[in-house]
Amino acid sequence: MRIGIIGTGVAGSLLAEILAGDRGLQVEAFDRLAEGEESEAGTGLNLGPNALKALRLHLPARHAAVRRASYPWRRWIIETATGQRLFDLDLQEVAEEPGIRLRWSELYRVLRAPVAGMTRHGLTLMEVEEDARGRLIPVFTTPSGALVRPAAYDLLVACDGRYSRLRALTAGVPQPRFFGVAMTRLLVRNAAWCPYDEYGQWFNGNHRLLSYRLPGGAAYIAGSVVLPSPEAEVAESARTAEFQRLLYTPAEGAPCPAVAWMIERLAEQVAEIHWSRLQEAPLLRSALDGRVLFLGDAAHAMVPTLGQGATQAVEDAVIAGQVLRRGGGPADVAAWRDTRVGFVRRFSLEASDTLFPGCDPVAGSIAKTAGAFRDRLRRLYTDVPGPEAFAGG
Ligand SMILES: Cc1cc2nc3c(=O)[nH]c(=O)nc-3n(C[C@H](O)[C@H](O)[C@H](O)COP(=O)(O)OP(=O)(O)OC[C@H]3O[C@@H](n4cnc5c(N)ncnc54)[C@H](O)[C@@H]3O)c2cc1C
């Protein structure tokens, strides 16, 4: 069976690695980036303990490599902008191992290295054609504009992210659902004086800062900003230092040291802030009668509230890898994954309640200390099958 993987981000790199060396499969991967190039890879992310469990069970060498490139994510606190503690969780109360926090560039470097030899770089997917036997031929363009048709594939796997060209070509462009919240991301390269370390969230009304330190003396600051309506775009007036200060400075009382430090960094580096809108796309696992399989964001872009986008791309890749190695196809991947993905998407959205006007962030954060939320976190962080679960299939 010949498999073409489109995109070597999180899902594509891991899928290529797990399928490499399987004698029954001929696997090639493609990415629009040149080898070593990083796109939008400057900021940080946290991967949940469930991503680490998936790697530990299925790709132990990759587990060790991402641990080396990262800091552990052991603790999660929530406070008001004045420093009133609302929530404090030791992740190992609900998980089997810590999560991680690291630079995007480091994650991509560690995941792409083992599959560089089987990846063709600098090829952007444009079209999909079909041969007389119904096999799919991806058509790529090179940076110089030449068209490349590498081969015909029995299965194409879409790992090309949130704006998947393969999904658009084979199943139409998914209609995103917007929630009236803008997200900001900023990398602070010199965080020597940062007054905190681990993952924290700080609320000023429904506007929220999220931050943690990263390897290399850096820190990541993410903001959530309420927009005037669900479909509203981010106004130009929001992209100023004054606006950032206003968002997170409490009306009563002084900001706590963590928030004061973040406000200064946001104001200083306002031109570097990356903006996006909170959104999700409908789940789709396959197209063209099972000749196309969707993984990661191409299948199920979700709200980033619980840090599960890349985390679920990891789970998708290792489980799809086990299924394909045993002769299964997209329907089997759907059977293993889609109920779980549905749960993760619902939970991520419900956990976003405190970002929306009308929800009291103090009461909403305190409610997350209750057993029901912890039980669901435990399910989120631990419910990952190991390779033995696939042995009979
Ligand atoms: C604000 C924000 C914060 C986030 N924070 C977190 C977090 O803390 N933790 C977390 O787990 N997730 C987080 N996410 C989600 C995360 O970014 C994605 O879910 C994750 O990157 C999806 O992985 P993927 O493998 O599907 O796609 P990607 O990692 O996006 O990889 C796609 C690959 O496809 C390639 N590609 C794209 N188009 C083409 C084409 N036409 N031809 C060839 N190649 C192509 C790209 O170059 C890239 O290599 C966040 C998202 C947002 C918006």
The ligand as an SDF file (V2000), in Angstrom:
LIG
                    3D

 53 58  0  0  0  0  0  0  0  0999 V2000
   -3.8160   30.6080   19.8410 C   0  0  0  0  0  0  0  0  0  0  0  0
   -3.5240   29.1420   19.7670 C   0  0  0  0  0  0  0  0  0  0  0  0
   -2.8180   28.5250   20.8070 C   0  0  0  0  0  0  0  0  0  0  0  0
   -2.5960   27.1390   20.7700 C   0  0  0  0  0  0  0  0  0  0  0  0
   -1.9640   26.5690   21.8290 N   0  0  0  0  0  0  0  0  0  0  0  0
   -1.8440   25.2210   21.8840 C   0  0  0  0  0  0  0  0  0  0  0  0
   -1.2770   24.5900   23.0170 C   0  0  0  0  0  0  0  0  0  0  0  0
   -0.8090   25.2400   23.9720 O   0  0  0  0  0  0  0  0  0  0  0  0
   -1.2430   23.2240   23.0520 N   0  0  0  0  0  0  0  0  0  0  0  0
   -1.7380   22.4660   22.0310 C   0  0  0  0  0  0  0  0  0  0  0  0
   -1.7250   21.2080   22.1320 O   0  0  0  0  0  0  0  0  0  0  0  0
   -2.2490   23.0480   20.8990 N   0  0  0  0  0  0  0  0  0  0  0  0
   -2.3270   24.3900   20.8060 C   0  0  0  0  0  0  0  0  0  0  0  0
   -2.8510   24.9830   19.7120 N   0  0  0  0  0  0  0  0  0  0  0  0
   -3.3150   24.1450   18.5900 C   0  0  0  0  0  0  0  0  0  0  0  0
   -2.1780   23.7160   17.6750 C   0  0  0  0  0  0  0  0  0  0  0  0
   -1.5770   24.8520   17.1200 O   0  0  0  0  0  0  0  0  0  0  0  0
   -2.7160   22.8120   16.5350 C   0  0  0  0  0  0  0  0  0  0  0  0
   -3.7920   22.0350   16.9850 O   0  0  0  0  0  0  0  0  0  0  0  0
   -1.6340   21.8710   16.0030 C   0  0  0  0  0  0  0  0  0  0  0  0
   -0.5330   22.5740   15.4770 O   0  0  0  0  0  0  0  0  0  0  0  0
   -2.2300   20.9600   14.9070 C   0  0  0  0  0  0  0  0  0  0  0  0
   -1.2460   20.0810   14.4390 O   0  0  0  0  0  0  0  0  0  0  0  0
   -1.3290   19.5230   12.9610 P   0  0  0  0  0  0  0  0  0  0  0  0
   -0.2680   18.5020   12.8370 O   0  0  0  0  0  0  0  0  0  0  0  0
   -2.7280   19.1540   12.6320 O   0  0  0  0  0  0  0  0  0  0  0  0
   -1.0010   20.7620   12.0270 O   0  0  0  0  0  0  0  0  0  0  0  0
    0.3270   21.7580   12.0080 P   0  0  0  0  0  0  0  0  0  0  0  0
    1.1770   21.4660   13.1740 O   0  0  0  0  0  0  0  0  0  0  0  0
   -0.2690   23.0770   11.7910 O   0  0  0  0  0  0  0  0  0  0  0  0
    1.0810   21.2290   10.7300 O   0  0  0  0  0  0  0  0  0  0  0  0
    0.6110   21.4350    9.4170 C   0  0  0  0  0  0  0  0  0  0  0  0
    1.7670   21.1740    8.4450 C   0  0  0  0  0  0  0  0  0  0  0  0
    1.2500   21.1480    7.1200 O   0  0  0  0  0  0  0  0  0  0  0  0
    2.0610   21.9390    6.2700 C   0  0  0  0  0  0  0  0  0  0  0  0
    1.1800   22.4200    5.2000 N   0  0  0  0  0  0  0  0  0  0  0  0
    0.1090   23.2440    5.3100 C   0  0  0  0  0  0  0  0  0  0  0  0
   -0.4840   23.4520    4.1220 N   0  0  0  0  0  0  0  0  0  0  0  0
    0.2330   22.7390    3.2060 C   0  0  0  0  0  0  0  0  0  0  0  0
    0.1160   22.5460    1.7960 C   0  0  0  0  0  0  0  0  0  0  0  0
   -0.8590   23.1190    1.0660 N   0  0  0  0  0  0  0  0  0  0  0  0
    1.0310   21.7430    1.1620 N   0  0  0  0  0  0  0  0  0  0  0  0
    2.0360   21.1460    1.8960 C   0  0  0  0  0  0  0  0  0  0  0  0
    2.1890   21.3070    3.2270 N   0  0  0  0  0  0  0  0  0  0  0  0
    1.3010   22.0830    3.8780 C   0  0  0  0  0  0  0  0  0  0  0  0
    2.5970   23.0350    7.1720 C   0  0  0  0  0  0  0  0  0  0  0  0
    3.8010   23.6070    6.6730 O   0  0  0  0  0  0  0  0  0  0  0  0
    2.8380   22.2510    8.4900 C   0  0  0  0  0  0  0  0  0  0  0  0
    4.1150   21.6640    8.5450 O   0  0  0  0  0  0  0  0  0  0  0  0
   -3.0520   26.3670   19.6860 C   0  0  0  0  0  0  0  0  0  0  0  0
   -3.6920   26.9930   18.6010 C   0  0  0  0  0  0  0  0  0  0  0  0
   -3.9310   28.3690   18.6450 C   0  0  0  0  0  0  0  0  0  0  0  0
   -4.6460   29.0080   17.4790 C   0  0  0  0  0  0  0  0  0  0  0  0
  1  2  1  0
  2  3  1  0
  2 52  2  0
  3  4  2  0
  4  5  1  0
  4 50  1  0
  5  6  2  0
  6  7  1  0
  6 13  1  0
  7  8  2  0
  7  9  1  0
  9 10  1  0
 10 11  2  0
 10 12  1  0
 12 13  2  0
 13 14  1  0
 14 15  1  0
 14 50  1  0
 15 16  1  0
 16 17  1  0
 16 18  1  0
 18 19  1  0
 18 20  1  0
 20 21  1  0
 20 22  1  0
 22 23  1  0
 23 24  1  0
 24 25  2  0
 24 26  1  0
 24 27  1  0
 27 28  1  0
 28 29  2  0
 28 30  1  0
 28 31  1  0
 31 32  1  0
 32 33  1  0
 33 34  1  0
 33 48  1  0
 34 35  1  0
 35 36  1  0
 35 46  1  0
 36 37  1  0
 36 45  1  0
 37 38  2  0
 38 39  1  0
 39 40  1  0
 39 45  2  0
 40 41  1  0
 40 42  2  0
 42 43  1  0
 43 44  2  0
 44 45  1  0
 46 47  1  0
 46 48  1  0
 48 49  1  0
 50 51  2  0
 51 52  1  0
 52 53  1  0
M  END
$$$$
